[in-house]
Amino acid sequence: MATPVLDLTSAKDALPPTTVTRQGSNALGKDEFLKLLVAQLANQDPTKPQDSSQFVAQLAQFSALEQQQNTVSRLDTLLMGQATANQTSASSFIGKNVTYRGGTVHLDGTTGVTAGATLANPANKVTVTVTDMVGNPIRTMQLGPRGIGDVSIAWDGRDDHGVAMPAGDYGLRGAAVDADGNAVPMSLTNAGTVTGVAFEGGVPQLKVGGSLIKMSDVTSINERNTP
């Protein structure tokens, strides 16, 4: 009886091994680390055992790895708790009047808007420019001389030619100089009622007059006056 001979030239036998059905994990966690340590102990030469100090060092590494993973798990829990607390805190702003930093206003297309500014020193000339969101100037308003402190800014929603602008977001740029022509520090502020909260990338932002305001930009919170 002839012995069968394996045909090494066949297409079936010539196929190289593949890694389609990959087993195991590419992550070295504490379970994988422990398996490696046990395999090392099981396969060492009994006549030439490895130095016990090496195993002590490996056990210390295993303990450190486990502690790091536990720390990461606790940090994740703390971050989730902090995110929940931020969401709860942001929802308490709804219905309240807030003042916030920023040079943007939202025009509804029917009524004008008001904003504010704060001067660090008295100014001989205060200028506020309304721009579109690209930065193109639409309206330039001369507010004249103003004292130190808060300055009210009112825009009727029209450009320099008296044409009513469509609803949308617009930017504000302010400049102030004293009698000697030196620049006076000027910060723009705005105010409105919080109507809702939006979460952009997990970060809560307040909805005020059609705009989204970061909570870090809020400078004051007041109860809404009710009749």
C-alpha positions as a printed NumPy array, in Angstrom:
array([[  0.   ,   0.   ,   0.   ],
       [  1.476,   3.294,  -1.097],
       [  1.926,   6.046,   1.426],
       [  0.027,   9.229,   0.412],
       [  2.298,  12.113,  -0.427],
       [  1.353,  15.658,   0.531],
       [  1.086,  17.872,  -2.512],
       [  3.032,  20.983,  -1.474],
       [  2.265,  22.634,  -4.773],
       [ -1.497,  22.675,  -4.335],
       [ -3.213,  26.011,  -3.916],
       [ -4.693,  24.912,  -0.609],
       [ -1.358,  24.03 ,   0.981],
       [  0.443,  27.03 ,  -0.53 ],
       [ -1.735,  29.618,   1.191],
       [  0.228,  31.547,   3.818],
       [ -1.124,  31.825,   7.353],
       [ -3.371,  34.797,   8.038],
       [ -4.171,  36.937,  11.075],
       [ -7.847,  37.375,  10.272],
       [ -8.88 ,  35.364,  13.328],
       [ -6.545,  37.131,  15.72 ],
       [ -6.707,  35.987,  19.311],
       [ -5.673,  37.675,  22.516],
       [ -5.43 ,  41.374,  23.188],
       [ -3.009,  44.097,  22.145],
       [ -3.456,  45.806,  25.518],
       [ -1.179,  44.821,  28.399],
       [ -3.407,  44.986,  31.437],
       [ -3.077,  43.447,  34.869],
       [ -4.646,  40.143,  33.713],
       [ -2.181,  39.788,  30.836],
       [  0.702,  40.771,  33.105],
       [ -0.275,  38.084,  35.639],
       [ -0.57 ,  35.431,  32.903],
       [  2.924,  36.269,  31.673],
       [  4.288,  36.006,  35.212],
       [  2.613,  32.62 ,  35.804],
       [  3.864,  31.332,  32.426],
       [  7.363,  32.45 ,  33.295],
       [  7.233,  30.554,  36.601],
       [  5.783,  27.433,  34.973],
       [  8.398,  27.291,  32.214],
       [ 11.59 ,  28.091,  34.095],
       [ 14.358,  25.498,  34.295],
       [ 14.059,  23.735,  37.699],
       [ 17.807,  23.149,  37.777],
       [ 18.518,  26.819,  37.145],
       [ 15.73 ,  28.849,  38.748],
       [ 15.702,  32.545,  38.154],
       [ 16.78 ,  35.019,  40.778],
       [ 13.947,  35.567,  43.257],
       [ 14.674,  39.296,  43.287],
       [ 13.498,  39.45 ,  39.679],
       [ 10.129,  37.99 ,  40.65 ],
       [  9.859,  40.454,  43.522],
       [ 10.487,  43.307,  41.08 ],
       [  7.881,  41.923,  38.675],
       [  5.346,  41.585,  41.477],
       [  6.022,  45.202,  42.433],
       [  5.401,  46.223,  38.806],
       [  2.18 ,  44.216,  38.817],
       [  1.03 ,  45.956,  42.003],
       [  1.898,  49.387,  40.573],
       [  0.02 ,  48.59 ,  37.356],
       [ -3.076,  47.533,  39.296],
       [ -2.973,  50.699,  41.4  ],
       [ -2.671,  52.875,  38.286],
       [ -5.671,  51.198,  36.688],
       [ -7.687,  51.653,  39.887],
       [ -6.673,  55.325,  39.974],
       [ -7.79 ,  55.827,  36.37 ],
       [-11.131,  54.17 ,  37.152],
       [-11.678,  56.463,  40.133],
       [-10.746,  59.534,  38.097],
       [-13.272,  58.555,  35.424],
       [-15.932,  58.269,  38.127],
       [-15.005,  61.69 ,  39.525],
       [-15.121,  63.263,  36.058],
       [-18.571,  61.819,  35.397],
       [-19.756,  63.156,  38.738],
       [-18.292,  66.588,  37.992],
       [-19.954,  66.668,  34.574],
       [-23.308,  65.814,  36.159],
       [-22.818,  68.548,  38.761],
       [-21.991,  71.079,  36.01 ],
       [-25.142,  70.17 ,  34.11 ],
       [-27.268,  70.536,  37.232],
       [-25.643,  73.872,  38.063],
       [-26.176,  75.194,  34.523],
       [-29.894,  74.328,  34.558],
       [-30.366,  76.52 ,  37.646],
       [-29.496,  79.582,  35.506],
       [-32.654,  79.236,  33.394],
       [-34.976,  82.182,  33.912],
       [-32.343,  84.418,  35.494],
       [-30.771,  87.593,  34.176],
       [-27.031,  87.346,  33.596],
       [-24.295,  89.764,  32.65 ],
       [-21.45 ,  88.286,  30.659],
       [-18.253,  89.251,  28.889],
       [-18.228,  89.272,  25.123],
       [-18.501,  91.373,  22.037],
       [-21.446,  89.698,  20.335],
       [-25.153,  90.535,  20.183],
       [-28.117,  88.718,  18.681],
       [-30.536,  90.695,  16.517],
       [-34.059,  89.289,  16.162],
       [-34.812,  91.435,  13.104],
       [-37.655,  93.41 ,  14.722],
       [-36.206,  95.316,  17.677],
       [-32.846,  96.826,  18.505],
       [-30.344,  95.433,  20.975],
       [-28.486,  96.838,  23.945],
       [-25.073,  95.982,  25.303],
       [-22.606,  97.542,  27.674],
       [-18.971,  98.376,  28.228],
       [-16.734,  99.213,  31.144],
       [-14.092, 101.944,  31.011],
       [-11.039, 101.691,  33.246],
       [-10.531, 105.481,  33.068],
       [-12.502, 108.5  ,  31.841],
       [-12.519, 108.797,  28.053],
       [-12.798, 111.85 ,  25.827],
       [-14.076, 109.782,  22.901],
       [-15.791, 106.396,  22.812],
       [-16.477, 104.576,  19.546],
       [-18.369, 101.308,  19.063],
       [-18.404,  99.494,  15.724],
       [-20.969,  96.836,  14.837],
       [-19.632,  94.124,  12.515],
       [-20.943,  91.016,  10.861],
       [-19.54 ,  87.697,  12.056],
       [-16.816,  87.885,   9.403],
       [-15.608,  91.181,  10.845],
       [-16.869,  93.59 ,   8.191],
       [-18.014,  96.93 ,   9.728],
       [-21.748,  97.663,   9.457],
       [-22.404, 100.535,  11.805],
       [-20.092, 102.965,  13.62 ],
       [-21.506, 104.774,  16.657],
       [-19.836, 107.709,  18.367],
       [-20.755, 107.785,  22.07 ],
       [-18.818, 110.962,  22.923],
       [-16.992, 111.514,  26.223],
       [-17.774, 109.09 ,  29.047],
       [-16.676, 108.751,  32.654],
       [-15.052, 105.811,  34.331],
       [-17.252, 102.755,  34.809],
       [-20.218, 101.365,  32.894],
       [-21.288, 102.639,  29.472],
       [-24.603, 101.728,  27.818],
       [-24.573, 100.77 ,  24.132],
       [-27.797, 100.81 ,  22.09 ],
       [-28.025,  99.674,  18.458],
       [-31.253, 100.048,  16.523],
       [-30.393,  97.203,  14.15 ],
       [-29.569,  99.433,  11.139],
       [-26.352,  99.976,   9.229],
       [-24.669, 103.327,   8.506],
       [-27.11 , 103.907,   5.588],
       [-30.217, 103.312,   7.698],
       [-30.931,  99.886,   6.2  ],
       [-32.4  ,  97.374,   8.658],
       [-30.149,  94.354,   9.086],
       [-31.48 ,  90.79 ,   9.061],
       [-31.758,  88.689,  12.189],
       [-28.564,  87.014,  13.303],
       [-25.455,  87.382,  15.417],
       [-23.281,  90.49 ,  15.149],
       [-19.999,  91.535,  16.687],
       [-19.074,  94.653,  18.638],
       [-15.712,  96.412,  18.68 ],
       [-15.024,  99.221,  21.117],
       [-12.316, 101.886,  21.265],
       [-11.801, 104.737,  23.704],
       [ -9.171, 107.496,  24.032],
       [ -8.567, 110.178,  26.618],
       [ -8.003, 113.896,  26.027],
       [ -4.348, 113.274,  25.155],
       [ -5.195, 110.631,  22.57 ],
       [ -4.067, 107.71 ,  24.74 ],
       [ -6.071, 104.498,  24.573],
       [ -8.361, 103.796,  27.499],
       [ -8.916, 100.113,  28.429],
       [-12.453,  99.134,  27.501],
       [-14.177,  95.774,  28.038],
       [-17.451,  94.898,  26.362],
       [-20.272,  93.259,  28.298],
       [-23.79 ,  92.095,  27.568],
       [-26.861,  91.069,  29.512],
       [-29.964,  89.004,  28.965],
       [-32.274,  86.318,  30.307],
       [-31.204,  82.676,  30.187],
       [-33.803,  80.71 ,  28.243],
       [-32.088,  77.33 ,  28.098],
       [-28.885,  75.328,  28.307],
       [-26.992,  73.605,  25.5  ],
       [-24.204,  71.054,  25.86 ],
       [-21.441,  71.455,  23.3  ],
       [-18.897,  68.656,  23.637],
       [-20.172,  67.952,  27.134],
       [-19.578,  71.564,  28.219],
       [-22.724,  73.47 ,  29.307],
       [-23.441,  76.793,  27.586],
       [-26.245,  79.197,  28.379],
       [-28.788,  80.28 ,  25.767],
       [-29.203,  84.045,  26.018],
       [-31.045,  85.99 ,  23.333],
       [-30.32 ,  83.394,  20.67 ],
       [-26.591,  83.181,  21.495],
       [-24.658,  80.524,  23.392],
       [-22.643,  81.894,  26.317],
       [-19.883,  80.073,  28.172],
       [-20.442,  79.909,  31.903],
       [-16.894,  81.172,  32.435],
       [-17.896,  84.45 ,  30.705],
       [-20.732,  85.174,  33.162],
       [-19.851,  88.038,  35.499],
       [-23.11 ,  88.413,  37.455],
       [-26.398,  86.614,  38.036],
       [-29.633,  88.275,  39.094],
       [-33.144,  87.068,  39.711],
       [-35.508,  88.063,  36.926],
       [-37.879,  90.837,  37.942],
       [-41.467,  89.683,  37.777],
       [-44.533,  91.924,  37.962]])
